[in-house]
């Protein structure tokens, strides 16, 4: 079985301002093309993704807001079960 490299964090939300996924930093086109890319192409793209979060401060802020919302949701969930 072949393992495919992926930057996906299962957040899958496109930031409207940048057009990039707030989870992985890929464009919708790159996400769609992922299955037909070669492993070297995937690795090359993955190497460039961190720079996108630096170049697009709004993207990093959107990801941080998502992370905060999920953390708050987990805290609320724990209180209900207790």
mmCIF file of the N, C-alpha and C atoms, coordinates in Angstrom:
data_MODEL
# 
_entry.id   MODEL 
# 
loop_
_atom_site.group_PDB 
_atom_site.id 
_atom_site.type_symbol 
_atom_site.label_atom_id 
_atom_site.label_alt_id 
_atom_site.label_comp_id 
_atom_site.label_asym_id 
_atom_site.label_entity_id 
_atom_site.label_seq_id 
_atom_site.pdbx_PDB_ins_code 
_atom_site.Cartn_x 
_atom_site.Cartn_y 
_atom_site.Cartn_z 
_atom_site.occupancy 
_atom_site.B_iso_or_equiv 
_atom_site.pdbx_formal_charge 
_atom_site.auth_seq_id 
_atom_site.auth_comp_id 
_atom_site.auth_asym_id 
_atom_site.auth_atom_id 
_atom_site.pdbx_PDB_model_num 
ATOM 1   N N  . UNK A 1 1  ? 0.848   -1.186 0.000  1.00 0.00 ? 1  UNK A N  1 
ATOM 2   C CA . UNK A 1 1  ? 0.000   0.000  0.000  1.00 0.00 ? 1  UNK A CA 1 
ATOM 3   C C  . UNK A 1 1  ? 0.890   1.245  0.000  1.00 0.00 ? 1  UNK A C  1 
ATOM 4   N N  . UNK A 1 2  ? 0.600   2.177  -0.874 1.00 0.00 ? 2  UNK A N  1 
ATOM 5   C CA . UNK A 1 2  ? 1.376   3.416  -0.982 1.00 0.00 ? 2  UNK A CA 1 
ATOM 6   C C  . UNK A 1 2  ? 0.769   4.488  -0.083 1.00 0.00 ? 2  UNK A C  1 
ATOM 7   N N  . UNK A 1 3  ? 1.618   5.162  0.655  1.00 0.00 ? 3  UNK A N  1 
ATOM 8   C CA . UNK A 1 3  ? 1.179   6.269  1.500  1.00 0.00 ? 3  UNK A CA 1 
ATOM 9   C C  . UNK A 1 3  ? 1.344   7.558  0.720  1.00 0.00 ? 3  UNK A C  1 
ATOM 10  N N  . UNK A 1 4  ? 0.313   8.383  0.718  1.00 0.00 ? 4  UNK A N  1 
ATOM 11  C CA . UNK A 1 4  ? 0.349   9.667  0.028  1.00 0.00 ? 4  UNK A CA 1 
ATOM 12  C C  . UNK A 1 4  ? 0.577   10.770 1.045  1.00 0.00 ? 4  UNK A C  1 
ATOM 13  N N  . UNK A 1 5  ? 1.573   11.586 0.815  1.00 0.00 ? 5  UNK A N  1 
ATOM 14  C CA . UNK A 1 5  ? 1.826   12.724 1.688  1.00 0.00 ? 5  UNK A CA 1 
ATOM 15  C C  . UNK A 1 5  ? 0.686   13.715 1.553  1.00 0.00 ? 5  UNK A C  1 
ATOM 16  N N  . UNK A 1 6  ? 0.317   14.324 2.663  1.00 0.00 ? 6  UNK A N  1 
ATOM 17  C CA . UNK A 1 6  ? -0.733  15.332 2.619  1.00 0.00 ? 6  UNK A CA 1 
ATOM 18  C C  . UNK A 1 6  ? -0.535  16.335 3.756  1.00 0.00 ? 6  UNK A C  1 
ATOM 19  N N  . UNK A 1 7  ? -0.825  17.605 3.492  1.00 0.00 ? 7  UNK A N  1 
ATOM 20  C CA . UNK A 1 7  ? -0.769  18.604 4.543  1.00 0.00 ? 7  UNK A CA 1 
ATOM 21  C C  . UNK A 1 7  ? -2.136  18.793 5.225  1.00 0.00 ? 7  UNK A C  1 
ATOM 22  N N  . UNK A 1 8  ? -3.121  18.020 4.803  1.00 0.00 ? 8  UNK A N  1 
ATOM 23  C CA . UNK A 1 8  ? -4.496  18.197 5.273  1.00 0.00 ? 8  UNK A CA 1 
ATOM 24  C C  . UNK A 1 8  ? -4.600  17.993 6.779  1.00 0.00 ? 8  UNK A C  1 
ATOM 25  N N  . UNK A 1 9  ? -5.302  18.922 7.420  1.00 0.00 ? 9  UNK A N  1 
ATOM 26  C CA . UNK A 1 9  ? -5.561  18.832 8.856  1.00 0.00 ? 9  UNK A CA 1 
ATOM 27  C C  . UNK A 1 9  ? -7.037  18.585 9.129  1.00 0.00 ? 9  UNK A C  1 
ATOM 28  N N  . UNK A 1 10 ? -7.795  18.327 8.068  1.00 0.00 ? 10 UNK A N  1 
ATOM 29  C CA . UNK A 1 10 ? -9.240  18.071 8.158  1.00 0.00 ? 10 UNK A CA 1 
ATOM 30  C C  . UNK A 1 10 ? -10.007 19.290 8.682  1.00 0.00 ? 10 UNK A C  1 
ATOM 31  N N  . UNK A 1 11 ? -9.518  20.480 8.384  1.00 0.00 ? 11 UNK A N  1 
ATOM 32  C CA . UNK A 1 11 ? -10.250 21.704 8.705  1.00 0.00 ? 11 UNK A CA 1 
ATOM 33  C C  . UNK A 1 11 ? -11.073 22.110 7.476  1.00 0.00 ? 11 UNK A C  1 
ATOM 34  N N  . UNK A 1 12 ? -10.445 22.120 6.324  1.00 0.00 ? 12 UNK A N  1 
ATOM 35  C CA . UNK A 1 12 ? -11.120 22.269 5.038  1.00 0.00 ? 12 UNK A CA 1 
ATOM 36  C C  . UNK A 1 12 ? -12.093 23.449 4.952  1.00 0.00 ? 12 UNK A C  1 
ATOM 37  N N  . UNK A 1 13 ? -11.571 24.620 5.205  1.00 0.00 ? 13 UNK A N  1 
ATOM 38  C CA . UNK A 1 13 ? -12.356 25.851 5.053  1.00 0.00 ? 13 UNK A CA 1 
ATOM 39  C C  . UNK A 1 13 ? -11.511 26.839 4.251  1.00 0.00 ? 13 UNK A C  1 
ATOM 40  N N  . UNK A 1 14 ? -12.093 27.346 3.178  1.00 0.00 ? 14 UNK A N  1 
ATOM 41  C CA . UNK A 1 14 ? -11.376 28.302 2.335  1.00 0.00 ? 14 UNK A CA 1 
ATOM 42  C C  . UNK A 1 14 ? -11.593 29.710 2.882  1.00 0.00 ? 14 UNK A C  1 
ATOM 43  N N  . UNK A 1 15 ? -10.502 30.388 3.151  1.00 0.00 ? 15 UNK A N  1 
ATOM 44  C CA . UNK A 1 15 ? -10.547 31.777 3.596  1.00 0.00 ? 15 UNK A CA 1 
ATOM 45  C C  . UNK A 1 15 ? -10.930 32.638 2.404  1.00 0.00 ? 15 UNK A C  1 
ATOM 46  N N  . UNK A 1 16 ? -12.048 33.373 2.481  1.00 0.00 ? 16 UNK A N  1 
ATOM 47  C CA . UNK A 1 16 ? -12.490 34.152 1.315  1.00 0.00 ? 16 UNK A CA 1 
ATOM 48  C C  . UNK A 1 16 ? -11.510 35.248 0.895  1.00 0.00 ? 16 UNK A C  1 
ATOM 49  N N  . UNK A 1 17 ? -10.779 35.803 1.829  1.00 0.00 ? 17 UNK A N  1 
ATOM 50  C CA . UNK A 1 17 ? -9.860  36.896 1.499  1.00 0.00 ? 17 UNK A CA 1 
ATOM 51  C C  . UNK A 1 17 ? -8.652  36.410 0.692  1.00 0.00 ? 17 UNK A C  1 
ATOM 52  N N  . UNK A 1 18 ? -8.102  35.263 1.072  1.00 0.00 ? 18 UNK A N  1 
ATOM 53  C CA . UNK A 1 18 ? -6.889  34.782 0.409  1.00 0.00 ? 18 UNK A CA 1 
ATOM 54  C C  . UNK A 1 18 ? -7.163  33.689 -0.621 1.00 0.00 ? 18 UNK A C  1 
ATOM 55  N N  . UNK A 1 19 ? -8.299  33.007 -0.498 1.00 0.00 ? 19 UNK A N  1 
ATOM 56  C CA . UNK A 1 19 ? -8.594  31.882 -1.378 1.00 0.00 ? 19 UNK A CA 1 
ATOM 57  C C  . UNK A 1 19 ? -7.842  30.615 -0.992 1.00 0.00 ? 19 UNK A C  1 
ATOM 58  N N  . UNK A 1 20 ? -7.292  30.603 0.220  1.00 0.00 ? 20 UNK A N  1 
ATOM 59  C CA . UNK A 1 20 ? -6.513  29.462 0.691  1.00 0.00 ? 20 UNK A CA 1 
ATOM 60  C C  . UNK A 1 20 ? -7.236  28.759 1.831  1.00 0.00 ? 20 UNK A C  1 
ATOM 61  N N  . UNK A 1 21 ? -7.016  27.466 1.948  1.00 0.00 ? 21 UNK A N  1 
ATOM 62  C CA . UNK A 1 21 ? -7.577  26.684 3.043  1.00 0.00 ? 21 UNK A CA 1 
ATOM 63  C C  . UNK A 1 21 ? -6.921  27.125 4.350  1.00 0.00 ? 21 UNK A C  1 
ATOM 64  N N  . UNK A 1 22 ? -7.737  27.379 5.381  1.00 0.00 ? 22 UNK A N  1 
ATOM 65  C CA . UNK A 1 22 ? -7.156  27.817 6.648  1.00 0.00 ? 22 UNK A CA 1 
ATOM 66  C C  . UNK A 1 22 ? -6.456  26.676 7.376  1.00 0.00 ? 22 UNK A C  1 
ATOM 67  N N  . UNK A 1 23 ? -6.706  25.443 6.964  1.00 0.00 ? 23 UNK A N  1 
ATOM 68  C CA . UNK A 1 23 ? -6.042  24.308 7.588  1.00 0.00 ? 23 UNK A CA 1 
ATOM 69  C C  . UNK A 1 23 ? -4.677  24.031 7.003  1.00 0.00 ? 23 UNK A C  1 
ATOM 70  N N  . UNK A 1 24 ? -4.621  23.911 5.683  1.00 0.00 ? 24 UNK A N  1 
ATOM 71  C CA . UNK A 1 24 ? -3.371  23.484 5.044  1.00 0.00 ? 24 UNK A CA 1 
ATOM 72  C C  . UNK A 1 24 ? -2.694  24.561 4.207  1.00 0.00 ? 24 UNK A C  1 
ATOM 73  N N  . UNK A 1 25 ? -3.427  25.590 3.804  1.00 0.00 ? 25 UNK A N  1 
ATOM 74  C CA . UNK A 1 25 ? -2.840  26.658 3.009  1.00 0.00 ? 25 UNK A CA 1 
ATOM 75  C C  . UNK A 1 25 ? -2.905  26.442 1.510  1.00 0.00 ? 25 UNK A C  1 
ATOM 76  N N  . UNK A 1 26 ? -3.548  25.353 1.070  1.00 0.00 ? 26 UNK A N  1 
ATOM 77  C CA . UNK A 1 26 ? -3.655  25.103 -0.374 1.00 0.00 ? 26 UNK A CA 1 
ATOM 78  C C  . UNK A 1 26 ? -4.866  25.829 -0.961 1.00 0.00 ? 26 UNK A C  1 
ATOM 79  N N  . UNK A 1 27 ? -4.800  26.081 -2.259 1.00 0.00 ? 27 UNK A N  1 
ATOM 80  C CA . UNK A 1 27 ? -5.950  26.614 -2.971 1.00 0.00 ? 27 UNK A CA 1 
ATOM 81  C C  . UNK A 1 27 ? -6.930  25.469 -3.228 1.00 0.00 ? 27 UNK A C  1 
ATOM 82  N N  . UNK A 1 28 ? -8.157  25.807 -3.573 1.00 0.00 ? 28 UNK A N  1 
ATOM 83  C CA . UNK A 1 28 ? -9.140  24.774 -3.908 1.00 0.00 ? 28 UNK A CA 1 
ATOM 84  C C  . UNK A 1 28 ? -8.656  23.963 -5.105 1.00 0.00 ? 28 UNK A C  1 
ATOM 85  N N  . UNK A 1 29 ? -8.031  24.609 -6.040 1.00 0.00 ? 29 UNK A N  1 
ATOM 86  C CA . UNK A 1 29 ? -7.496  23.912 -7.220 1.00 0.00 ? 29 UNK A CA 1 
ATOM 87  C C  . UNK A 1 29 ? -6.407  22.914 -6.831 1.00 0.00 ? 29 UNK A C  1 
ATOM 88  N N  . UNK A 1 30 ? -5.506  23.350 -5.951 1.00 0.00 ? 30 UNK A N  1 
ATOM 89  C CA . UNK A 1 30 ? -4.434  22.454 -5.498 1.00 0.00 ? 30 UNK A CA 1 
ATOM 90  C C  . UNK A 1 30 ? -5.003  21.254 -4.740 1.00 0.00 ? 30 UNK A C  1 
ATOM 91  N N  . UNK A 1 31 ? -6.021  21.495 -3.953 1.00 0.00 ? 31 UNK A N  1 
ATOM 92  C CA . UNK A 1 31 ? -6.662  20.399 -3.228 1.00 0.00 ? 31 UNK A CA 1 
ATOM 93  C C  . UNK A 1 31 ? -7.269  19.408 -4.220 1.00 0.00 ? 31 UNK A C  1 
ATOM 94  N N  . UNK A 1 32 ? -7.959  19.922 -5.226 1.00 0.00 ? 32 UNK A N  1 
ATOM 95  C CA . UNK A 1 32 ? -8.563  19.064 -6.237 1.00 0.00 ? 32 UNK A CA 1 
ATOM 96  C C  . UNK A 1 32 ? -7.549  18.304 -7.069 1.00 0.00 ? 32 UNK A C  1 
ATOM 97  N N  . UNK A 1 33 ? -6.429  18.944 -7.354 1.00 0.00 ? 33 UNK A N  1 
ATOM 98  C CA . UNK A 1 33 ? -5.386  18.320 -8.181 1.00 0.00 ? 33 UNK A CA 1 
ATOM 99  C C  . UNK A 1 33 ? -4.498  17.357 -7.394 1.00 0.00 ? 33 UNK A C  1 
ATOM 100 N N  . UNK A 1 34 ? -4.622  17.332 -6.089 1.00 0.00 ? 34 UNK A N  1 
ATOM 101 C CA . UNK A 1 34 ? -3.726  16.562 -5.242 1.00 0.00 ? 34 UNK A CA 1 
ATOM 102 C C  . UNK A 1 34 ? -3.627  15.095 -5.657 1.00 0.00 ? 34 UNK A C  1 
ATOM 103 N N  . UNK A 1 35 ? -4.746  14.501 -6.030 1.00 0.00 ? 35 UNK A N  1 
ATOM 104 C CA . UNK A 1 35 ? -4.759  13.064 -6.349 1.00 0.00 ? 35 UNK A CA 1 
ATOM 105 C C  . UNK A 1 35 ? -4.011  12.738 -7.633 1.00 0.00 ? 35 UNK A C  1 
ATOM 106 N N  . UNK A 1 36 ? -3.839  13.730 -8.508 1.00 0.00 ? 36 UNK A N  1 
ATOM 107 C CA . UNK A 1 36 ? -3.133  13.465 -9.766 1.00 0.00 ? 36 UNK A CA 1 
ATOM 108 C C  . UNK A 1 36 ? -1.686  13.963 -9.752 1.00 0.00 ? 36 UNK A C  1 
ATOM 109 N N  . UNK A 1 37 ? -1.293  14.619 -8.668 1.00 0.00 ? 37 UNK A N  1 
ATOM 110 C CA . UNK A 1 37 ? 0.076   15.100 -8.552 1.00 0.00 ? 37 UNK A CA 1 
ATOM 111 C C  . UNK A 1 37 ? 1.001   13.938 -8.203 1.00 0.00 ? 37 UNK A C  1 
ATOM 112 N N  . UNK A 1 38 ? 2.234   14.043 -8.638 1.00 0.00 ? 38 UNK A N  1 
ATOM 113 C CA . UNK A 1 38 ? 3.234   13.048 -8.253 1.00 0.00 ? 38 UNK A CA 1 
ATOM 114 C C  . UNK A 1 38 ? 3.696   13.342 -6.828 1.00 0.00 ? 38 UNK A C  1 
ATOM 115 N N  . UNK A 1 39 ? 4.310   12.380 -6.209 1.00 0.00 ? 39 UNK A N  1 
ATOM 116 C CA . UNK A 1 39 ? 4.813   12.587 -4.849 1.00 0.00 ? 39 UNK A CA 1 
ATOM 117 C C  . UNK A 1 39 ? 5.839   13.726 -4.803 1.00 0.00 ? 39 UNK A C  1 
ATOM 118 N N  . UNK A 1 40 ? 6.779   13.830 -5.753 1.00 0.00 ? 40 UNK A N  1 
ATOM 119 C CA . UNK A 1 40 ? 7.696   14.984 -5.727 1.00 0.00 ? 40 UNK A CA 1 
ATOM 120 C C  . UNK A 1 40 ? 6.960   16.324 -5.866 1.00 0.00 ? 40 UNK A C  1 
ATOM 121 N N  . UNK A 1 41 ? 5.914   16.377 -6.676 1.00 0.00 ? 41 UNK A N  1 
ATOM 122 C CA . UNK A 1 41 ? 5.126   17.613 -6.802 1.00 0.00 ? 41 UNK A CA 1 
ATOM 123 C C  . UNK A 1 41 ? 4.430   17.940 -5.483 1.00 0.00 ? 41 UNK A C  1 
ATOM 124 N N  . UNK A 1 42 ? 3.882   16.936 -4.836 1.00 0.00 ? 42 UNK A N  1 
ATOM 125 C CA . UNK A 1 42 ? 3.219   17.152 -3.541 1.00 0.00 ? 42 UNK A CA 1 
ATOM 126 C C  . UNK A 1 42 ? 4.213   17.679 -2.509 1.00 0.00 ? 42 UNK A C  1 
ATOM 127 N N  . UNK A 1 43 ? 5.361   17.047 -2.444 1.00 0.00 ? 43 UNK A N  1 
ATOM 128 C CA . UNK A 1 43 ? 6.367   17.464 -1.460 1.00 0.00 ? 43 UNK A CA 1 
ATOM 129 C C  . UNK A 1 43 ? 6.867   18.885 -1.724 1.00 0.00 ? 43 UNK A C  1 
ATOM 130 N N  . UNK A 1 44 ? 7.021   19.227 -2.994 1.00 0.00 ? 44 UNK A N  1 
ATOM 131 C CA . UNK A 1 44 ? 7.457   20.585 -3.349 1.00 0.00 ? 44 UNK A CA 1 
ATOM 132 C C  . UNK A 1 44 ? 6.407   21.612 -2.921 1.00 0.00 ? 44 UNK A C  1 
ATOM 133 N N  . UNK A 1 45 ? 5.146   21.303 -3.161 1.00 0.00 ? 45 UNK A N  1 
ATOM 134 C CA . UNK A 1 45 ? 4.076   22.218 -2.755 1.00 0.00 ? 45 UNK A CA 1 
ATOM 135 C C  . UNK A 1 45 ? 4.004   22.311 -1.236 1.00 0.00 ? 45 UNK A C  1 
ATOM 136 N N  . UNK A 1 46 ? 4.106   21.181 -0.564 1.00 0.00 ? 46 UNK A N  1 
ATOM 137 C CA . UNK A 1 46 ? 4.057   21.186 0.902  1.00 0.00 ? 46 UNK A CA 1 
ATOM 138 C C  . UNK A 1 46 ? 5.184   22.030 1.497  1.00 0.00 ? 46 UNK A C  1 
ATOM 139 N N  . UNK A 1 47 ? 6.323   22.061 0.852  1.00 0.00 ? 47 UNK A N  1 
ATOM 140 C CA . UNK A 1 47 ? 7.450   22.868 1.334  1.00 0.00 ? 47 UNK A CA 1 
ATOM 141 C C  . UNK A 1 47 ? 7.148   24.361 1.255  1.00 0.00 ? 47 UNK A C  1 
ATOM 142 N N  . UNK A 1 48 ? 6.282   24.759 0.330  1.00 0.00 ? 48 UNK A N  1 
ATOM 143 C CA . UNK A 1 48 ? 5.942   26.176 0.154  1.00 0.00 ? 48 UNK A CA 1 
ATOM 144 C C  . UNK A 1 48 ? 4.787   26.634 1.047  1.00 0.00 ? 48 UNK A C  1 
ATOM 145 N N  . UNK A 1 49 ? 4.024   25.717 1.589  1.00 0.00 ? 49 UNK A N  1 
ATOM 146 C CA . UNK A 1 49 ? 2.816   26.089 2.336  1.00 0.00 ? 49 UNK A CA 1 
ATOM 147 C C  . UNK A 1 49 ? 3.069   26.947 3.566  1.00 0.00 ? 49 UNK A C  1 
ATOM 148 N N  . UNK A 1 50 ? 4.087   26.679 4.378  1.00 0.00 ? 50 UNK A N  1 
ATOM 149 C CA . UNK A 1 50 ? 4.302   27.542 5.554  1.00 0.00 ? 50 UNK A CA 1 
ATOM 150 C C  . UNK A 1 50 ? 4.496   29.013 5.184  1.00 0.00 ? 50 UNK A C  1 
ATOM 151 N N  . UNK A 1 51 ? 5.111   29.274 4.056  1.00 0.00 ? 51 UNK A N  1 
ATOM 152 C CA . UNK A 1 51 ? 5.317   30.664 3.621  1.00 0.00 ? 51 UNK A CA 1 
ATOM 153 C C  . UNK A 1 51 ? 3.996   31.375 3.351  1.00 0.00 ? 51 UNK A C  1 
ATOM 154 N N  . UNK A 1 52 ? 2.998   30.626 2.957  1.00 0.00 ? 52 UNK A N  1 
ATOM 155 C CA . UNK A 1 52 ? 1.691   31.239 2.684  1.00 0.00 ? 52 UNK A CA 1 
ATOM 156 C C  . UNK A 1 52 ? 1.064   31.783 3.962  1.00 0.00 ? 52 UNK A C  1 
ATOM 157 N N  . UNK A 1 53 ? 1.258   31.084 5.067  1.00 0.00 ? 53 UNK A N  1 
ATOM 158 C CA . UNK A 1 53 ? 0.710   31.563 6.333  1.00 0.00 ? 53 UNK A CA 1 
ATOM 159 C C  . UNK A 1 53 ? 1.439   32.819 6.803  1.00 0.00 ? 53 UNK A C  1 
ATOM 160 N N  . UNK A 1 54 ? 2.708   32.943 6.448  1.00 0.00 ? 54 UNK A N  1 
ATOM 161 C CA . UNK A 1 54 ? 3.477   34.146 6.778  1.00 0.00 ? 54 UNK A CA 1 
ATOM 162 C C  . UNK A 1 54 ? 3.051   35.302 5.871  1.00 0.00 ? 54 UNK A C  1 
ATOM 163 N N  . UNK A 1 55 ? 2.894   35.013 4.583  1.00 0.00 ? 55 UNK A N  1 
ATOM 164 C CA . UNK A 1 55 ? 2.553   36.050 3.604  1.00 0.00 ? 55 UNK A CA 1 
ATOM 165 C C  . UNK A 1 55 ? 1.109   36.541 3.747  1.00 0.00 ? 55 UNK A C  1 
ATOM 166 N N  . UNK A 1 56 ? 0.249   35.702 4.293  1.00 0.00 ? 56 UNK A N  1 
ATOM 167 C CA . UNK A 1 56 ? -1.169  36.050 4.449  1.00 0.00 ? 56 UNK A CA 1 
ATOM 168 C C  . UNK A 1 56 ? -1.524  36.046 5.936  1.00 0.00 ? 56 UNK A C  1 
ATOM 169 N N  . UNK A 1 57 ? -1.273  37.147 6.648  1.00 0.00 ? 57 UNK A N  1 
ATOM 170 C CA . UNK A 1 57 ? -1.556  37.172 8.089  1.00 0.00 ? 57 UNK A CA 1 
ATOM 171 C C  . UNK A 1 57 ? -3.018  36.851 8.412  1.00 0.00 ? 57 UNK A C  1 
ATOM 172 N N  . UNK A 1 58 ? -3.921  37.217 7.520  1.00 0.00 ? 58 UNK A N  1 
ATOM 173 C CA . UNK A 1 58 ? -5.334  36.916 7.744  1.00 0.00 ? 58 UNK A CA 1 
ATOM 174 C C  . UNK A 1 58 ? -5.607  35.423 7.753  1.00 0.00 ? 58 UNK A C  1 
ATOM 175 N N  . UNK A 1 59 ? -4.831  34.685 6.989  1.00 0.00 ? 59 UNK A N  1 
ATOM 176 C CA . UNK A 1 59 ? -4.981  33.231 6.935  1.00 0.00 ? 59 UNK A CA 1 
ATOM 177 C C  . UNK A 1 59 ? -4.583  32.620 8.283  1.00 0.00 ? 59 UNK A C  1 
ATOM 178 N N  . UNK A 1 60 ? -3.475  33.076 8.810  1.00 0.00 ? 60 UNK A N  1 
ATOM 179 C CA . UNK A 1 60 ? -3.035  32.593 10.118 1.00 0.00 ? 60 UNK A CA 1 
ATOM 180 C C  . UNK A 1 60 ? -4.041  32.986 11.201 1.00 0.00 ? 60 UNK A C  1 
ATOM 181 N N  . UNK A 1 61 ? -4.599  34.179 11.101 1.00 0.00 ? 61 UNK A N  1 
ATOM 182 C CA . UNK A 1 61 ? -5.594  34.627 12.072 1.00 0.00 ? 61 UNK A CA 1 
ATOM 183 C C  . UNK A 1 61 ? -6.866  33.784 11.978 1.00 0.00 ? 61 UNK A C  1 
ATOM 184 N N  . UNK A 1 62 ? -7.285  33.451 10.761 1.00 0.00 ? 62 UNK A N  1 
ATOM 185 C CA . UNK A 1 62 ? -8.471  32.612 10.578 1.00 0.00 ? 62 UNK A CA 1 
ATOM 186 C C  . UNK A 1 62 ? -8.240  31.234 11.177 1.00 0.00 ? 62 UNK A C  1 
ATOM 187 N N  . UNK A 1 63 ? -7.044  30.692 10.998 1.00 0.00 ? 63 UNK A N  1 
ATOM 188 C CA . UNK A 1 63 ? -6.729  29.376 11.567 1.00 0.00 ? 63 UNK A CA 1 
ATOM 189 C C  . UNK A 1 63 ? -6.722  29.441 13.086 1.00 0.00 ? 63 UNK A C  1 
ATOM 190 N N  . UNK A 1 64 ? -6.140  30.496 13.638 1.00 0.00 ? 64 UNK A N  1 
ATOM 191 C CA . UNK A 1 64 ? -6.106  30.650 15.097 1.00 0.00 ? 64 UNK A CA 1 
ATOM 192 C C  . UNK A 1 64 ? -7.525  30.784 15.657 1.00 0.00 ? 64 UNK A C  1 
ATOM 193 N N  . UNK A 1 65 ? -8.378  31.533 14.969 1.00 0.00 ? 65 UNK A N  1 
ATOM 194 C CA . UNK A 1 65 ? -9.765  31.684 15.404 1.00 0.00 ? 65 UNK A CA 1 
ATOM 195 C C  . UNK A 1 65 ? -10.497 30.342 15.369 1.00 0.00 ? 65 UNK A C  1 
ATOM 196 N N  . UNK A 1 66 ? -10.245 29.557 14.334 1.00 0.00 ? 66 UNK A N  1 
ATOM 197 C CA . UNK A 1 66 ? -10.855 28.224 14.236 1.00 0.00 ? 66 UNK A CA 1 
ATOM 198 C C  . UNK A 1 66 ? -10.376 27.355 15.395 1.00 0.00 ? 66 UNK A C  1 
ATOM 199 N N  . UNK A 1 67 ? -9.072  27.355 15.646 1.00 0.00 ? 67 UNK A N  1 
ATOM 200 C CA . UNK A 1 67 ? -8.516  26.556 16.739 1.00 0.00 ? 67 UNK A CA 1 
ATOM 201 C C  . UNK A 1 67 ? -9.111  26.968 18.087 1.00 0.00 ? 67 UNK A C  1 
ATOM 202 N N  . UNK A 1 68 ? -9.260  28.285 18.299 1.00 0.00 ? 68 UNK A N  1 
ATOM 203 C CA . UNK A 1 68 ? -9.843  28.784 19.544 1.00 0.00 ? 68 UNK A CA 1 
ATOM 204 C C  . UNK A 1 68 ? -11.295 28.338 19.681 1.00 0.00 ? 68 UNK A C  1 
ATOM 205 N N  . UNK A 1 69 ? -12.047 28.412 18.590 1.00 0.00 ? 69 UNK A N  1 
ATOM 206 C CA . UNK A 1 69 ? -13.453 27.993 18.623 1.00 0.00 ? 69 UNK A CA 1 
ATOM 207 C C  . UNK A 1 69 ? -13.574 26.507 18.942 1.00 0.00 ? 69 UNK A C  1 
ATOM 208 N N  . UNK A 1 70 ? -12.698 25.696 18.358 1.00 0.00 ? 70 UNK A N  1 
ATOM 209 C CA . UNK A 1 70 ? -12.742 24.254 18.628 1.00 0.00 ? 70 UNK A CA 1 
ATOM 210 C C  . UNK A 1 70 ? -12.341 23.950 20.070 1.00 0.00 ? 70 UNK A C  1 
ATOM 211 N N  . UNK A 1 71 ? -11.377 24.680 20.602 1.00 0.00 ? 71 UNK A N  1 
ATOM 212 C CA . UNK A 1 71 ? -10.965 24.491 21.994 1.00 0.00 ? 71 UNK A CA 1 
ATOM 213 C C  . UNK A 1 71 ? -12.110 24.866 22.938 1.00 0.00 ? 71 UNK A C  1 
ATOM 214 N N  . UNK A 1 72 ? -12.796 25.967 22.641 1.00 0.00 ? 72 UNK A N  1 
ATOM 215 C CA . UNK A 1 72 ? -13.929 26.383 23.467 1.00 0.00 ? 72 UNK A CA 1 
ATOM 216 C C  . UNK A 1 72 ? -15.047 25.349 23.397 1.00 0.00 ? 72 UNK A C  1 
ATOM 217 N N  . UNK A 1 73 ? -15.267 24.797 22.236 1.00 0.00 ? 73 UNK A N  1 
ATOM 218 C CA . UNK A 1 73 ? -16.308 23.787 22.060 1.00 0.00 ? 73 UNK A CA 1 
ATOM 219 C C  . UNK A 1 73 ? -15.982 22.532 22.887 1.00 0.00 ? 73 UNK A C  1 
ATOM 220 N N  . UNK A 1 74 ? -14.700 22.149 22.905 1.00 0.00 ? 74 UNK A N  1 
ATOM 221 C CA . UNK A 1 74 ? -14.299 20.982 23.696 1.00 0.00 ? 74 UNK A CA 1 
ATOM 222 C C  . UNK A 1 74 ? -14.484 21.244 25.188 1.00 0.00 ? 74 UNK A C  1 
ATOM 223 N N  . UNK A 1 75 ? -14.162 22.469 25.636 1.00 0.00 ? 75 UNK A N  1 
ATOM 224 C CA . UNK A 1 75 ? -14.339 22.799 27.062 1.00 0.00 ? 75 UNK A CA 1 
ATOM 225 C C  . UNK A 1 75 ? -15.801 22.729 27.459 1.00 0.00 ? 75 UNK A C  1 
ATOM 226 N N  . UNK A 1 76 ? -16.680 23.257 26.628 1.00 0.00 ? 76 UNK A N  1 
ATOM 227 C CA . UNK A 1 76 ? -18.113 23.234 26.900 1.00 0.00 ? 76 UNK A CA 1 
ATOM 228 C C  . UNK A 1 76 ? -18.614 21.796 26.924 1.00 0.00 ? 76 UNK A C  1 
ATOM 229 N N  . UNK A 1 77 ? -18.148 20.998 25.997 1.00 0.00 ? 77 UNK A N  1 
ATOM 230 C CA . UNK A 1 77 ? -18.544 19.590 25.922 1.00 0.00 ? 77 UNK A CA 1 
ATOM 231 C C  . UNK A 1 77 ? -18.176 18.824 27.175 1.00 0.00 ? 77 UNK A C  1 
ATOM 232 N N  . UNK A 1 78 ? -17.027 19.114 27.749 1.00 0.00 ? 78 UNK A N  1 
ATOM 233 C CA . UNK A 1 78 ? -16.591 18.422 28.961 1.00 0.00 ? 78 UNK A CA 1 
ATOM 234 C C  . UNK A 1 78 ? -17.497 18.786 30.138 1.00 0.00 ? 78 UNK A C  1 
ATOM 235 N N  . UNK A 1 79 ? -17.892 20.041 30.215 1.00 0.00 ? 79 UNK A N  1 
ATOM 236 C CA . UNK A 1 79 ? -18.765 20.468 31.324 1.00 0.00 ? 79 UNK A CA 1 
ATOM 237 C C  . UNK A 1 79 ? -20.110 19.762 31.279 1.00 0.00 ? 79 UNK A C  1 
ATOM 238 N N  . UNK A 1 80 ? -20.625 19.563 30.084 1.00 0.00 ? 80 UNK A N  1 
ATOM 239 C CA . UNK A 1 80 ? -21.939 18.916 29.965 1.00 0.00 ? 80 UNK A CA 1 
ATOM 240 C C  . UNK A 1 80 ? -21.897 17.467 30.425 1.00 0.00 ? 80 UNK A C  1 
ATOM 241 N N  . UNK A 1 81 ? -20.784 16.812 30.196 1.00 0.00 ? 81 UNK A N  1 
ATOM 242 C CA . UNK A 1 81 ? -20.681 15.389 30.563 1.00 0.00 ? 81 UNK A CA 1 
ATOM 243 C C  . UNK A 1 81 ? -20.428 15.186 32.041 1.00 0.00 ? 81 UNK A C  1 
ATOM 244 N N  . UNK A 1 82 ? -19.888 16.178 32.698 1.00 0.00 ? 82 UNK A N  1 
ATOM 245 C CA . UNK A 1 82 ? -19.492 16.014 34.108 1.00 0.00 ? 82 UNK A CA 1 
ATOM 246 C C  . UNK A 1 82 ? -20.663 15.973 35.054 1.00 0.00 ? 82 UNK A C  1 
# 
